[in-house]
């Protein structure tokens, strides 16, 4: 029969929002109920008395759109929680291993000291006999009681302060302050964020075995890290569980069951959205909010589940590319920078970015700035600038449609040789080193023919294409010369993916939004950035036609790999992109509710692998993210806007279908009024002659 022991706290499980709300807005006065362990009013000073429980630094928390914790900001990553919200076995685990007479002593364990002295005299081994109260004094007031000091004077000062602390505070207040104070490695302080860091759950949800694993760590957070050294942590965890049994906190059956429990740690739970935390921190600080001082709540637009899916899809995708024959980089799964090859090329880590946003509002649902934040915290989605390649072409085609060229116009995929202003010659080719001759405009986009895009850009005016791209939200300056039509200008991935929203939402440009509001601990909103209203950037009819063409890119063009992952019930459109030297691969796709973009490449541009292409490397990653977003649900359907004309055509000729046209060759093409076959008037004479060919 286990002996009766004082209850540390009743078993109460609370969600994060409730735990946050329980934190006081101001320091608690002496004698108040157990809370965060703040000092009495007026006690704070440059050198506070070492017996006082003072307010400790807190983290500012970054929250997803559902209120879930997705990141932390602060010089000390800590989120203090009331003891009353924790299961009693959490405190009991720490008491069992750190201070078994915690409820009997007055701050100094004389029995423990005597035992330590006896052991030292008998064996020569010196062990500590510090109590939880003494540990709290030393950890909370290192400037007064430095525990690195091994002198008798330091010990006496510490013991005196511990006794004084016990006279002013209850055992529950001291235990609460201790659990919220101690370090757990990796910059994490306190039981709440330790539970989230290592087990992906709040401290209120810790099992007996998990509580014992964390109680094993204060002796050496590095040595007993359960992720990096699971065997060591497991052995010490089981020792803690045995002590809990010996001291009556667990029955033999409970201890045995907990010792049999496997050690299952979480996968970077505090790193759910580290790149997002960096972005919103900068936004808040620019607005004058000192979020690194702690205590703030930053609400974001991020969907935590989709964020995890994006990070997982990118990590899996780059690992698959690294395993490809001919991969030019170095496998970097070991979370250590690869050694640079001669000249700085060839042995780099393959990197990437993922952006997912709501095309109606610009609210960012997922943002991943690299394969692994621990490997590199550089945010490629926000701070990177890379050439988009052929994923730029939809803007060229949109401008051509806006100027009156119909989607069934005959265009020439042929060799070009253009004289540049500097006297050099420019001859755009295709990835397959072939030219297909006369195609419809739709077919040229589906097959991503470079000479057609260059001809279109020159015909409509590259400056007009650049103006459209700026209206859509891309801030990068355009590239000079005809190569601009093939995405030669470097763009920021976040801006570029957001610009694709114009094809998804009826031609409206949206501003990417991450930060919704910042609250002080008391709940008062101190910053709420206004989301810019969507602004017209493209004729909604043109946007619809381009999107319909991009649906064909996925159905039978360069992005068919998407359909091997994403089921047919989900409408999807998109465009691949690959630069000439295979250094950058892209896919930007959309459903009726989401726009998703993926980029892969090395930080120092270099070929990824022979034959690398956006359709084979980037598109499957985006498809996995979208498939996760639609798991178990369907998507809305795209509807044509007013003012477009649908005509059934023969895919082989681009002309109206006849009774002789096979069913497989029939498709519905969309036109601006007056551009459809048989329209009575054609004011757009530009397209009847010249290098693009004529209309059917």
Order of alpha helices (4+ residues) and beta strands (2+ residues): alpha-beta-beta-beta-alpha-alpha-alpha-alpha-alpha-beta-alpha-alpha-alpha-alpha-alpha-beta-alpha-beta-beta-beta-alpha-beta-beta-beta-beta-alpha-alpha-alpha-beta-alpha-alpha-beta-beta-beta-beta-alpha-beta-beta-beta-alpha-alpha-beta-beta
